């Protein structure tokens, strides 16, 4: 399957990893060309984020393992695009 785009609802610790650390690590996943992280909510200990990852043949299993190994929790997959191009 040629995973081209995925939108994840992810919670992370308030201070670690930082948004830039998380984005930089995700960018290193095989197949990833671009990463966008948007903060959706915050409380005293956690930060809710929306993470969009785009590329060609994104390694989904590697992506999920990396996010979880960084101490983040994936709550849901909110969008997935596969195929020869991204639908606008």
Backbone as a ProteinNet text record, in pm:
[ID]
protein_1_A
[PRIMARY]
XXXXXXXXXXXXXXXXXXXXXXXXXXXXXXXXXXXXXXXXXXXXXXXXXXXXXXXXXXXXXXXXXXXXXXXXXXXXXXXXXXXXXXXX
[TERTIARY]
84.6	0	89.2	60.3	135.6	68.7	109	54.2	112.6	25.4	68.6	46.8	-58.4	-91.2	-166.4	-132.7	-203.2	-217.5	-333.7	-363.9	-388	-306.2	-313.5	-349.9	-431.1	-462.3	-370.3	-275.1	-169.6	-159.3	-149.1	-117.7	29	93.8	233.4	249.5	359.7	389.5	404.3	375.5	379	516.6	622.5	757.6	842.8	821	902.5	817.1	842.1	936.6	883.1	972	924.7	861.7	786	725.1	831.6	940.9	1046.3	1118.4	1140.2	1201.1	1111.1	982.5	887.3	880.7	869.3	863	990.9	1105.2	1232.6	1247.2	1202.7	1209.3	1114.4	993.7	897.1	949.2	1015.7	1069.6	1170.7	1232.7	1332.7	1271	1139.6	1073	1080.5	1115	1120.8	991	1004.9	891.1	831.2	869.4	810.6	878.2	795.2	845	811.2	701.7	659.2	582.5	595.8	528.4	468.8	344.1	281.2	219.2	258.7	203.4	130.9	4.3	-77.6	-122.8	-104.2	-152.1	-303.3	-375.6	-522	-578.1	-504.5	-546.6	-430.3	-440.3	-335.9	-399.8	-334.8	-371.7	-242.8	-248.8	-131.6	-18.1	-49.3	53.6	69.8	-32.8	-26.4	-65.6	-26.7	-59	-121.6	-241.4	-305.7	-257.8	-226.7	-178.5	-247.6	-249	-292.7	-167.9	-131.7	-9.1	-44.5	-4.4	-22.8	114.3	119.7	243.2	213.4	296.9	280.3	410.2	396.7	512.8	471.9	562.7	539.3	582.7	492.3	520.6	569.8	496.7	531.8	528.6	632.8	641.2	556.3	431.2	334.7	379.3	424.8	464.2	580.5	676.8	790.9	742.1	650.5	595.5	528.2	440.9	368.9	465.4	560.2	657.4	739.8	783.6	863.3	784.4	660.7	577.4	556.5	525.7	503.8	633.1	745.7	874.4	917.5	864.9	895.5	805.2	720.5	635.9	501.7	463.7	336.9	231.5	104.9	-6.1	-90.7	-105.7	-191.1	-333.5	-422.9	-563.3	-645	-616.8	-694.8	-622.7	-661.2	-622.3	-743	-730.2	-844.7	-854.9	-748.3	-750.9	-636.3	-662.9	-560.6	-579.6	-470.1	-473	-367.8	-409.9	-318.8	-335.9	-243.8	-257.3	-145.7	-173.2	-72.1	-55.4	-157.8	-147.3	-234.7	-215.9	-295.3	-418.4	-533.7	-659.6	-669	-692.6	-701.7	-840.3
-117.8	0	124.1	218.1	342.1	447.5	449.5	547.5	683.6	778.3	911.5	1019	1002	1104.9	1038.7	1079.9	1029.8	1143.4	1150.4	1250.9	1177.1	1209	1141.6	1239.1	1192.6	1265.9	1209.1	1290.9	1242.2	1331.8	1268.7	1341.3	1319.9	1426	1417.4	1490.4	1465.6	1537.6	1686.3	1766.7	1911.3	1961.1	1907	1956.5	1864.2	1735	1641.1	1537.2	1503.9	1572.8	1710	1798.8	1926.7	1903.3	1999.7	1987.6	1973.5	2046.9	2038.2	1904	1849.6	1716.8	1611.1	1618.2	1522.1	1532.5	1654.3	1673.5	1626.2	1657.1	1615.4	1464.2	1397.3	1251.1	1189.9	1242.6	1191.3	1211.1	1322.7	1351.8	1245.7	1176.2	1074	937.5	923.3	796.8	773.1	651.8	623.3	658.9	735.7	775.3	910.4	969.7	1097.1	1213.4	1300	1420.9	1547.9	1544.9	1664.9	1627.3	1712.4	1691.5	1824.2	1820	1938.7	1897.7	1968	1941.4	2066.1	2050.5	2160	2126.6	2220.1	2200.7	2223.9	2125.8	2134.9	2163.1	2123.3	2153.4	2132.4	2195.1	2182.6	2175.3	2098.7	2103.3	2109.6	2079.9	2096	1999.2	1881.5	1780.9	1736.5	1754.6	1703.5	1808.3	1780	1865.1	1776.6	1811.9	1740.2	1799.1	1712.4	1759.1	1686.6	1752.6	1694	1687.1	1565.6	1547.2	1499.4	1578.6	1541	1500.8	1382.9	1333.2	1303.3	1356.3	1331.9	1278.1	1197.9	1143.5	1038	947.8	837.1	709.5	613.3	485.7	506.9	586.4	611.9	479.5	454	331.8	350.9	306.2	327.8	263.6	139.7	70.7	142	187	262.5	394.4	461.8	588.5	572.3	474.1	451	415.2	326.4	286.7	405.4	489	605.9	700.8	730.7	821.7	765.7	637.6	575.9	568.2	538.5	532	668.3	775.6	910.5	950	856.5	882.2	943.8	941.3	999.2	888.7	928.1	833.3	870.1	774.9	796.5	761	860.7	837.6	787.7	841.2	797.9	832.9	760.3	793.1	862	988.6	1067.8	1081.4	1049.1	1056.2	972.8	903.4	824.5	844.7	866.7	872.9	777.2	698.5	607.1	624.8	569.4	572	646.2	686.8	750.8	898.6	964.4	1106.9	1140.7	1259.8	1306.8	1379.3	1343.4	1406.9	1541.1	1646.5	1781.1	1806.4
0	0	0	-87	-95.9	-6.8	121.3	215.1	182.1	147	103.7	209.5	290.8	390.5	505.1	626.3	743.3	843.6	904.6	1007	1137.7	1238.3	1367.5	1478.2	1572.9	1695	1802.5	1850	1939.2	2062	2180.4	2303	2335.7	2384.6	2426.3	2557.7	2624.8	2747.6	2718	2816.7	2796	2754.4	2813.7	2785.1	2699.2	2704	2628.4	2562	2438.5	2351.7	2311.3	2272	2220.9	2083.8	2036.1	1904.2	1795.6	1809.1	1707	1712.3	1831.8	1842.4	1779	1807.5	1752.8	1600.9	1549.1	1404	1335.7	1394.1	1335.9	1332	1435.5	1438.6	1336.2	1325.7	1228.9	1087.1	1063.1	930.2	884.7	979.5	948.3	914.1	931.3	899.2	748.3	706.4	562.2	489.9	381.1	299	333	446.7	489.3	417.6	356.2	289.9	367.8	446	517.8	643.8	746.3	874.9	919.1	964.8	1023.6	1156.5	1263.4	1395.8	1443.2	1480.2	1530.3	1671.5	1764.1	1900.7	1901	1955.3	1956.7	2095.4	2199.7	2336.5	2431.7	2548.1	2650	2787	2876.4	3016.8	3097.9	3224.5	3311.1	3278.1	3221.8	3199.7	3055.4	2973.2	2836.6	2733.9	2611.6	2498	2390.8	2347.3	2237.3	2106.3	2010.9	1882.2	1768.2	1655.5	1529.9	1442.5	1399.2	1322.5	1182.1	1082.4	942.3	888	826.6	766.8	620.3	529.9	386.9	328.5	223.8	155.4	55.4	26.1	-66.3	3.8	9.3	77	220	296.6	436.6	512.5	589.4	669.1	794.3	787.8	895.2	1026.4	1022.6	1145.9	1214.2	1136.4	1189.8	1251.1	1181.3	1228.3	1364	1376.6	1502.5	1614.5	1587.1	1689.6	1736.1	1643.8	1678.6	1769	1731.3	1811.3	1951.5	1960.2	2091	2171.4	2107	2176.4	2230.4	2172	2221.1	2338.1	2383.6	2499.5	2466.1	2339.8	2297.1	2283.3	2288.9	2275.7	2154	2062.6	1945.5	1984.5	1976.9	2012.7	1895.3	1777.1	1661	1532.2	1428.3	1291.8	1231.7	1196.5	1151.9	1000.9	930	783.4	727.9	618.5	549.9	400.5	329.2	182.4	128.4	29.3	-37.5	-187.9	-263.2	-407.9	-477.8	-600.8	-685.3	-658.3	-599.7	-570.2	-449.3	-396.2	-283.4	-335.9	-282.3	-321.6	-250.8	-326.2	-268.8	-215
[MASK]
++++++++++++++++++++++++++++++++++++++++++++++++++++++++++++++++++++++++++++++++++++++++

